[in-house]
Amino acid sequence: MDIKKKILAEVETIVENAGLMLIDLDIRGNDNNRIIEVFIDADDFVTTELCSKISREIGDKFEVEEIITSKYRLDVSSPGTDRSLKYLRQFKKNINRMFEIKVEENGQNKKFTGELTEINNEILSFKVNKEIISINFSNIKSAKILIRF
């Protein structure tokens, strides 16, 4: 198993065992100076304490299993608003927020901006202008939260 797959497997296990969601894992650099960025999300909020806890667990696992024997930097954080939501459970804490949504329906790609108003099983309802649009989660290609000022 190559090093990136091994890192991913270990990180996924730690994050999922903590009841969290692994949103993204970015590995850069080379064997002598690797940078590992882990983006996690939770059903409520991701705190700095939670990121520190997960970072310690990952670092301990890397050391015990000798997954990385050279110098590396490990960053664990929340995904921020610039990353698309990946899991249905991420939407629940974002009801009444504005989204930029890209969907695929009947082989056609569509893009719109709307407020998430309701989630019913896998159907998400968005208020677009004055109309309610319902979309199956499986049809969503990307969903980014829009920040209002």
C-alpha positions in Angstrom: 0.0 0.0 0.0 1.5 3.4 -0.9 2.0 6.0 1.7 -1.0 8.2 0.7 -3.4 5.3 0.8 -2.1 4.3 4.2 -2.4 7.9 5.6 -6.0 8.1 4.2 -7.0 4.8 5.8 -5.6 5.7 9.2 -7.1 9.3 9.1 -10.5 8.0 8.0 -10.6 5.5 10.9 -9.7 8.1 13.5 -12.1 10.7 12.2 -15.0 8.2 11.8 -14.4 6.6 15.3 -14.7 10.1 16.8 -18.2 10.4 15.1 -16.9 13.1 12.7 -16.9 13.4 8.9 -13.7 13.5 6.8 -14.3 16.2 4.3 -11.0 16.2 2.6 -7.4 15.1 2.9 -4.6 16.9 1.1 -1.1 15.5 1.0 1.7 17.6 -0.5 5.4 17.8 -0.5 7.9 14.9 -0.7 9.2 12.2 1.6 11.5 14.7 3.4 9.0 17.4 4.0 5.4 16.3 3.8 2.4 18.5 4.5 -0.9 16.8 5.5 -4.1 18.8 5.7 -7.1 17.1 7.2 -10.5 18.8 7.0 -13.2 17.5 9.3 -16.8 18.4 10.1 -19.2 17.5 12.9 -23.0 17.5 13.3 -22.8 20.7 15.3 -19.6 22.7 15.4 -15.9 22.0 14.9 -13.9 23.6 17.7 -10.1 24.2 18.0 -10.1 21.8 20.9 -11.7 19.1 18.7 -9.1 19.8 15.9 -6.3 19.5 18.4 -7.6 16.2 19.8 -7.9 14.7 16.3 -4.5 16.0 15.4 -2.9 14.4 18.5 -4.6 11.1 17.7 -3.4 11.1 14.1 0.1 12.1 15.1 0.2 9.4 17.8 -1.0 6.8 15.3 1.6 7.9 12.7 4.3 7.5 15.3 3.2 4.2 16.7 2.6 2.6 13.3 5.7 4.4 11.9 3.6 5.5 8.9 5.7 8.6 8.4 9.3 8.4 9.5 10.5 11.7 8.1 9.6 15.3 8.9 6.0 16.3 8.3 3.5 19.0 9.2 -0.1 18.0 10.2 -2.9 20.5 10.0 -6.4 19.6 11.2 -9.2 22.1 10.7 -12.8 22.6 9.6 -13.5 22.8 5.9 -14.5 26.4 5.9 -17.2 27.8 3.6 -15.1 27.6 0.4 -15.4 23.8 0.3 -18.5 22.1 -0.9 -20.6 20.1 1.6 -20.0 16.4 1.1 -22.5 14.6 3.4 -26.2 14.9 3.8 -25.7 15.3 7.6 -23.7 18.5 7.0 -26.8 20.2 5.6 -28.9 19.8 8.8 -26.9 22.4 10.7 -27.2 24.8 7.8 -30.9 25.2 7.5 -31.9 28.8 6.7 -28.5 29.5 5.1 -27.9 30.5 1.6 -26.3 28.1 -0.8 -24.8 28.0 -4.3 -26.0 24.7 -5.7 -25.0 22.7 -8.7 -27.2 19.8 -9.6 -27.6 17.3 -12.4 -31.1 16.3 -13.3 -32.1 14.4 -16.4 -28.5 14.7 -17.8 -28.6 18.5 -17.5 -26.4 20.5 -15.2 -28.1 23.5 -13.4 -26.8 26.1 -11.0 -28.8 28.2 -8.7 -28.6 30.2 -5.4 -31.2 29.6 -2.7 -31.9 29.3 1.0 -32.1 25.8 2.5 -35.5 25.7 4.1 -36.1 22.0 4.9 -34.7 18.5 4.8 -37.0 15.5 4.5 -35.0 12.2 4.3 -32.8 12.8 1.2 -34.9 15.6 -0.3 -33.6 19.1 0.3 -35.9 22.1 -0.2 -34.4 25.5 -1.3 -36.2 28.8 -1.6 -35.2 30.3 -4.8 -36.7 33.8 -5.3 -40.2 33.0 -4.1 -40.3 29.4 -5.4 -39.5 26.3 -3.4 -37.3 23.8 -5.3 -36.9 20.3 -4.0 -33.8 18.3 -4.9 -32.7 14.8 -4.1 -29.3 14.8 -2.3 -27.9 12.3 -4.8 -28.4 14.9 -7.6 -26.3 17.6 -5.9 -22.9 17.9 -7.5 -21.7 20.7 -5.3 -23.2 22.8 -2.5 -21.4 25.8 -1.1 -22.6 28.0 1.8 -22.8 31.7 0.9 -21.8 34.1 3.6 -24.0 37.2 3.9 -22.6 40.5 5.3 
